[in-house]
Amino acid sequence: MPIISNANHDFSNLSVSDDSSLDRIFTEIPETETIKVRMRPPVVENSLRTVSSPSAHVLNFSFSLQGVYYQRAQFIRRPEDLVSIDHALLAVINVGGNRYTFPWSTLEQFPLTRLGRLCDCRSPEDIASVCDDYDEARKEFFFDRSPSAFRVILNFLAAGKLRLLREMCILSLHDELTYWGVEMAYMERCCKRKMYTRIEEVHERERREEERRQRNAMQRVPVEETQWRKVMNWLRDMVENPQSGLPGKIFACMSVIMVAVTVISLCISTMPDLREEEDRGECSTKCYNMFIIETVCVAWFSLEFILRFIQARSKLEFLRGPLNIIDAMAILPYYVSLVVKEEDPDLAHERPGGGKGYLDKLGLVLRILRALRILYVMRLARHSLGLQTLGLTVRRSTREFGLLLLFLCVAVTLFSPLVHLAESELTGTHDFSSIPASYWWAIISMTTVGYGDMVPRSIPGQVVALSSILSGILIMAFPATSIFHMFSRSYQELKMEHDRLFKEECAAAAAAAATGELQEAGGEAGREDSAPPGLGLRLDKDSVHSLESLALLGKGGEAAGNNTHSLPAAAF
């Protein structure tokens, strides 16, 4: 007896409006022949369903095969609808209280998924290993999972499309896909990129918190508290954590003030009167004062760099840090200029800070190195959440910035030859002398800056200019929205992370204080035990309150799910 399956007949020529096409198929099946339909899984029902009448052929055929009136998945709204379900053809899946019916033939198409593994179950133990519970009376498979997240799986099984839900957390959806056994390869390309980006962000955050946890573990290792270790812990608190106390706040404020003074002095040093003195090799009192200010600022930055290097646990990692490299690049030009001046015997009698040594010995190169002092502004990223957000946004939006650059390059390459042809060849204007010279005009016009140094005069040139300006507005607007949303999300993430770390600092400080009081109370209790009888340990109200706070903190830590990421313990 033949077993009906999905591949037995070709339904490409069937017509729903014409029943004669169905008769052609059903006449191929002898009326006297019995059709057996294999049930999935065998443990659900061990008997074979036999159909012998032509009408039964049509009924069984429409539900068991992909063809006319075929439904891959259906939501059961009322419990009484389960009475009329043929469990030999349909599987009843209960996900968090929502019931669905799936044809067994549909589940067979996804054998590696959790629902597809139901087709291979041969015993109650096999079913228990796949689902959370099984109702023998209703023949219903129960899964204790989120019904809203299952909509993604339902859409995948029904339509073959795996897409993200806007209202659902991407990480939760990733966990659901892992549970149901659906591979990421089935996901649409746009959704896959969003998920991979989010997973990389989480991995980066976990890496930072793992490093922080390791530092905390190293600090909690019981070692002998030497005087040198105490000094290093105090120094680490001062230079790395402004919230650790008054020294840390003063150190951070001094760093910000020195950065501001350096930027102001750099701007003043470019004034025309000072530049004229420098060109003549002279150094007035104003020039000498600027040199003193620069020396004080560089001395502070050098001291800060040395202190950070001393307190760093890994010297190599410290030297490889981006901000530390910027600090070194900003400090070195000052010492290079001093070395050059010392090597010039003709300038030994001049006052420090004179311009002749800078100009004659190094010229333009040394001027550029001195201009690197502006890199001190990047030091503000240590204390500014906004600058940290900006850096994180740039790192996460590299694809958007690449698209923006690509759009601009294509548009500039398109409009520059057109405006050159319209202005130089047709009207003889010398402003657009070549196509590379027209690149500058195209970039300024498309970014809507419009300096006015190059202006098209002819009507064709003005038409090209109008087209380039409108194109620039559209090109700049496309990636800007995505970059803005990335900046907003990055800012919220960093703000929440900083708030969480601050709360963990406070909780750890309170726990450390309570532990110290408890140990002190235990020591007093030991002394009371060795004292004469009649003297006992009495805890005051503050000690009792501290112990209660410690107990509450312990319970809160357990409820948080072992989320013990925090800043170094030395920060307290």
Secondary structure as GFF3:
##gff-version 3
##sequence-region A 1 572
A	DSSP	alpha_helix	20	26	.	.	.	ID=ss1
A	DSSP	beta_strand	35	37	.	.	.	ID=ss2
A	DSSP	beta_strand	49	51	.	.	.	ID=ss3
A	DSSP	alpha_helix	54	64	.	.	.	ID=ss4
A	DSSP	beta_strand	74	76	.	.	.	ID=ss5
A	DSSP	three_ten_helix	79	82	.	.	.	ID=ss6
A	DSSP	beta_strand	90	95	.	.	.	ID=ss7
A	DSSP	beta_strand	98	103	.	.	.	ID=ss8
A	DSSP	alpha_helix	104	108	.	.	.	ID=ss9
A	DSSP	three_ten_helix	116	120	.	.	.	ID=ss10
A	DSSP	alpha_helix	124	130	.	.	.	ID=ss11
A	DSSP	beta_strand	133	135	.	.	.	ID=ss12
A	DSSP	beta_strand	140	143	.	.	.	ID=ss13
A	DSSP	alpha_helix	147	159	.	.	.	ID=ss14
A	DSSP	alpha_helix	170	180	.	.	.	ID=ss15
A	DSSP	three_ten_helix	184	186	.	.	.	ID=ss16
A	DSSP	alpha_helix	189	220	.	.	.	ID=ss17
A	DSSP	alpha_helix	227	240	.	.	.	ID=ss18
A	DSSP	three_ten_helix	242	244	.	.	.	ID=ss19
A	DSSP	alpha_helix	246	268	.	.	.	ID=ss20
A	DSSP	alpha_helix	272	280	.	.	.	ID=ss21
A	DSSP	alpha_helix	285	311	.	.	.	ID=ss22
A	DSSP	alpha_helix	315	319	.	.	.	ID=ss23
A	DSSP	alpha_helix	322	342	.	.	.	ID=ss24
A	DSSP	three_ten_helix	345	347	.	.	.	ID=ss25
A	DSSP	alpha_helix	355	357	.	.	.	ID=ss26
A	DSSP	pi_helix	358	362	.	.	.	ID=ss27
A	DSSP	alpha_helix	364	371	.	.	.	ID=ss28
A	DSSP	three_ten_helix	372	382	.	.	.	ID=ss29
A	DSSP	alpha_helix	385	396	.	.	.	ID=ss30
A	DSSP	alpha_helix	398	420	.	.	.	ID=ss31
A	DSSP	pi_helix	421	425	.	.	.	ID=ss32
A	DSSP	alpha_helix	435	446	.	.	.	ID=ss33
A	DSSP	alpha_helix	459	530	.	.	.	ID=ss34
A	DSSP	alpha_helix	541	559	.	.	.	ID=ss35
A	DSSP	three_ten_helix	569	571	.	.	.	ID=ss36
###
